[in-house]
Amino acid sequence: MVVTTEGLPGFEITAVLGEVLGVVASSRNPFAVGIRSTEGGPGQDMSQFLVQTRSRAVGQMVQAAEHRGATAIVGMRFDHRDVTNTWVELCAYGTAVVAVPIHARTGAHAAA
């Protein structure tokens, strides 16, 4: 589970495992990555490419979190920076946590 919030309603965060990130480099030239038109049309359009690029960055971040034993990522954000005049870095980052569901208390358990 990946959320942009700092907490998870209905879950208790039992461990904070630290920052995780996913990084994707992309050309500033949309035609170099196979986009035929920034307006849409035949082939892949710009918005579809951007969604796929973000998804790849989030996927890498999730893999890093799972590798550390996380069950969720909180505080997820995106950032980007110019690497060179022709390349841009897109970074998805957040905090890997172990989150467990909080079970609803029944009347019998709440009274005990």
N, C-alpha and C positions, 0 to 999 in steps of 0.2 A: 504494500500500500504506500503510495506517494502522495503527500499533501503539502500544500503551501502554508498551512497553519502551523503553529508551534505545538499544538496538542492534538489528540485524537479523541473526540467524544466517544464514550463507551469503551475506551481502552485505558489501561494503566501502563505508563512507560516505566519499565522495571530496570532498564539499563540504557545508557547513552554510550554508543560505540565510537562516535566521532564523525568528522566530516567525510563525505564521499563525493566523488565527482565523476562526470563523464565529459569527455572533450572530443569535439569534432572540428576538423579544419575544412574550410570550404573556400573555393575560388571566389573572388569578388566579381569575376566575369561570369554571368549566368549562362552564357552560350558555351563556355568551356566545360560546364558540368552537364551539358546535354539539353538545356532548356532552349527551345526554339523561339519562344516568344515570351516576353514578360507580361503580355496581355492575355495569355491563354492560347487557345488554338491547338493545332496538332502537336502531339508530343506532350511532354510534362510541362505544366505551367509553374510559375514562380511560387504560388501559394502552396501547391502540393509539394514542391521541393523543400520549402521551408518547414512544413509540417514533418516531413520525413527526416530532415536534418535534426530537428528538435527531438524527435522520437529516438533517433540513434543515440543522441547525447543522454537522454533519460535512460535508455536501455543499458548503456555502459555504467551509469551511476547505480542503477538497480543491481546489476551484476556485482559491482564492487561492494554494495551493502550486503547482498546475500553471501558473498565470500567471507565477510566478517561476522556472519551469523545474525544479521538484522532481520526483523520481520516487518519493518516499516522505515520510511524516510519522512522526517518532518522538516518544515521550513525550506522546502525546495524552491530554488530560484534559478533564473537564467542570467548569464552574463556573456558579453562578447568583447573582443578586442582585435585590433589589427595586428597581424603577425608581420606582414610585409605589405607592400603596396598592392599586392594581388591576392593575399590570403587573409582570411578572417577565422578566428577561433570562436567557437560557440561552446560554452561551458554550462552544464546543468550541475547544480550542487545542492547539498542539503545535509542534514544530520541523520546518520544511521542510528536506529534505536531498536530495542526489543520492546514490543508492545503486546500486552495480553488483554483479552476481552474481560471486561468487568461484568460478571454475571449478575443479572437482576436478582435482588433478594426477594425471597418469598416471605409471606407473613410469618411462618414458623421460624425462619432463620432470623428475621429482623427482631422478633420478640426475645430471642435467646440471648 
